[in-house]
Amino acid sequence: MSSSNCCCFSKGGRGSRTQVIEASLLGISSNASVAIWYTAEYSFGFDLRPESYDIKPVQGGIEVIVAKPIMVAPAAVTNMRHKILVGGVLPDEKTAIIKLQQQALKTAQEHGIAMVSEATVQALCEKKLISFLTDFLSKQAGVKSVPNIKISYK
């Protein structure tokens, strides 16, 4: 879905995790506790393709009927760093860290999917959509005042 089909906002967050990694080199086992830190950004919005919403007049304004907000892009994980906290030598540290980073991406995506159903995220999406529509309608020729706009879900 392209950004022209949604009214979005982004919300950032920080994540961290500590994991014990067990590895073996030439039959010698090694354990290490590794912490990773990262920043995740989530983009939420509505599907605003013409077939995905309805607008109807209501007393004192208009009502926009849409499906609940969705994640409009995968979670973006940045500023990822790691530190080996405790343990021995990892025979393939690079591969272990790549696996931890992949897990961080998966965790961030799962967190974003859970966040989209939170009342605060839905309220922010509604506020952004109302702001966008108010601005858009106010710039139309012949519009003297913008009606009240209410968002409802299908």
C-alpha positions in Angstrom: 0.0 0.0 0.0 1.5 3.4 -0.9 1.5 6.3 1.5 -1.0 8.1 -0.7 -3.6 5.6 0.4 -3.2 6.2 4.1 -3.1 8.9 6.7 -0.1 7.9 8.9 1.8 8.7 12.0 4.9 7.2 13.3 5.7 6.2 16.9 9.1 5.4 18.1 10.2 3.1 20.9 13.2 1.5 22.3 13.8 -2.2 22.7 16.4 -4.3 24.4 16.9 -8.0 25.1 19.5 -10.2 26.7 20.1 -13.7 25.5 22.3 -16.5 26.3 24.1 -17.9 23.3 25.6 -21.4 23.3 28.1 -22.3 20.7 30.7 -24.9 20.1 34.1 -24.9 18.3 36.0 -28.1 17.9 33.8 -29.8 20.4 34.5 -27.1 23.1 31.3 -25.5 24.4 31.0 -21.8 25.1 28.2 -19.7 26.6 27.8 -15.9 26.4 25.2 -13.5 27.6 24.7 -10.9 24.9 22.6 -7.7 25.3 21.3 -5.8 22.3 19.7 -2.4 22.2 17.8 -0.8 19.4 15.3 1.9 18.4 12.1 0.9 16.6 9.8 3.1 14.6 6.3 2.1 13.7 4.0 3.7 11.1 0.3 3.4 11.5 -2.6 4.6 9.4 -5.9 3.9 7.6 -6.5 2.2 4.3 -8.0 5.1 2.4 -8.4 3.5 -1.0 -11.8 4.7 -2.4 -13.4 1.3 -1.9 -12.2 1.1 1.7 -14.1 3.9 3.4 -17.5 5.7 3.3 -18.5 9.2 4.1 -22.0 10.2 5.2 -23.6 13.4 6.4 -24.6 13.5 10.1 -26.1 16.3 12.1 -23.5 19.0 12.4 -20.9 17.4 10.1 -19.7 14.3 8.4 -18.9 10.8 9.5 -16.0 8.9 7.9 -16.4 5.1 8.3 -13.1 3.2 7.9 -11.6 0.0 9.0 -9.4 0.2 12.2 -5.9 1.4 11.7 -3.2 -0.9 10.4 0.6 -0.9 10.3 1.3 0.7 6.9 5.0 -0.3 6.8 7.2 -2.9 8.6 8.8 -1.8 11.8 12.0 0.1 11.2 14.8 -1.0 13.6 17.8 1.4 13.9 20.6 2.3 16.2 21.2 -1.4 16.9 24.1 -2.2 19.1 25.2 -5.1 21.2 27.5 -6.0 24.1 28.7 -9.4 25.3 28.0 -9.2 29.0 29.2 -12.4 30.4 30.8 -15.5 29.0 33.4 -17.1 26.9 34.5 -16.6 23.4 31.9 -17.1 20.7 33.4 -19.1 17.8 31.3 -17.2 15.3 30.3 -14.0 16.9 29.3 -12.3 13.7 26.7 -15.0 12.9 25.4 -15.0 16.5 24.9 -11.2 16.4 23.2 -11.4 13.0 20.7 -13.9 14.4 20.1 -11.6 17.4 19.4 -8.7 15.1 17.0 -10.8 13.1 15.2 -11.7 16.3 15.0 -8.0 17.2 13.4 -7.2 13.9 10.8 -9.9 14.4 10.2 -8.8 18.0 9.7 -5.2 16.9 7.3 -6.2 14.1 5.3 -8.3 16.6 5.2 -5.4 19.1 4.0 -3.0 16.3 1.2 -5.4 15.4 0.1 -5.5 19.0 0.4 -1.7 19.4 -2.0 -1.0 16.5 -5.0 -2.2 18.5 -4.2 0.1 21.5 -6.7 2.8 22.1 -4.0 5.5 22.2 -2.7 4.5 18.8 -6.2 4.5 17.3 -6.9 7.9 18.9 -3.7 9.3 17.3 -4.6 7.9 13.9 -8.1 9.4 14.2 -6.6 12.8 15.2 -4.2 12.7 12.2 -7.0 11.8 9.8 -9.3 14.5 11.1 -6.5 17.1 10.9 -5.6 16.0 7.3 -9.3 16.1 6.2 -9.9 19.5 7.9 -6.8 21.0 6.1 -7.8 19.5 2.8 -11.4 20.6 2.9 -10.5 24.1 4.1 -8.4 24.6 0.9 -11.3 23.6 -1.5 -12.8 26.4 -3.6 -16.0 27.8 -2.1 -15.6 26.2 1.3 -16.4 28.8 4.0 -16.3 26.5 7.0 -15.3 22.9 7.5 -17.9 20.6 9.1 -17.2 18.6 12.3 -15.6 15.3 11.3 -16.3 12.1 13.2 -14.4 8.8 12.6 -16.3 5.5 13.0 -15.1 1.9 12.4 -16.6 -0.7 10.1 
